[in-house]
Amino acid sequence: MTIADKSPIITIISGSSRDDNNSKKVALEYQRLLRLKEIESALLSLDELDVLHRNADFLEMENRFLIPASKFIIIMPEYNGSYPGILKLMIDNTDVAKAWAHKKVLLTGISTGRAGNLRGMEHLTGSLLHMKMNVHHNRLPISQVNKLMNEQFQFADQATLQAIQAQLDDFLTF
């Protein structure tokens, strides 16, 4: 039995609906790093779906990515000093009790500026706690994300990579 056989279902959420967004690049990098640890995960990218309507496609997404997950990793950019409205809309349209309550979540904020979406992670933390989620203490802000990844969208900056590895290792035992 491998580590992946014993691991909970982890869904990584890329919290941006913009084309060619950095959140998806970072989410894919987190998924790659988990795979190196023999941990499988699912990727839910908000640039690929309509979260405005609770229709058949939305219910399929909820049943595939949210309800079965026991852990979430949310990668989110800073939009206007907070987290993206598309992420809030997706959460608001879900069945909160089935999709989110009593589950564990890890937050990573990204920005091309200097704060790494600290404020947005704080705002989202308040909402997640209200939804009875267990928010991991290591909320990682990644500033100037556009300068830290190489052409293959992998983290080339060793300090950032070490911070992510430590964050993931701790979250996997959370």
Stockholm file with secondary structure:
# STOCKHOLM 1.0

chainA/1-174         MTIADKSPIITIISGSSRDDNNSKKVALEYQRLLRLKEIESALLSLDELDVLHRNADFLEMENRFLIPASKFIIIMPEYNGSYPGILKLMIDNTDVAKAWAHKKVLLTGISTGRAGNLRGMEHLTGSLLHMKMNVHHNRLPISQVNKLMNEQFQFADQATLQAIQAQLDDFLTF
#=GR chainA/1-174 SS CCHHHHSCCEEEEECCCSTTCHHHHHHHHHHHHHHHTTCCEEEEETTSSCCSSCSHHHHHHIIIIITTCSEEEEEEECBTTBCCHHHHHHHHTSCHHHHTTTCEEEEEEECSSSSTTHHHHHHHHHHHHHTTCEECSCCEEECSHHHHBCTTSCBCCHHHHHHHHHHHHHHHTC
#=GC SS_cons         CCHHHHSCCEEEEECCCSTTCHHHHHHHHHHHHHHHTTCCEEEEETTSSCCSSCSHHHHHHIIIIITTCSEEEEEEECBTTBCCHHHHHHHHTSCHHHHTTTCEEEEEEECSSSSTTHHHHHHHHHHHHHTTCEECSCCEEECSHHHHBCTTSCBCCHHHHHHHHHHHHHHHTC
//
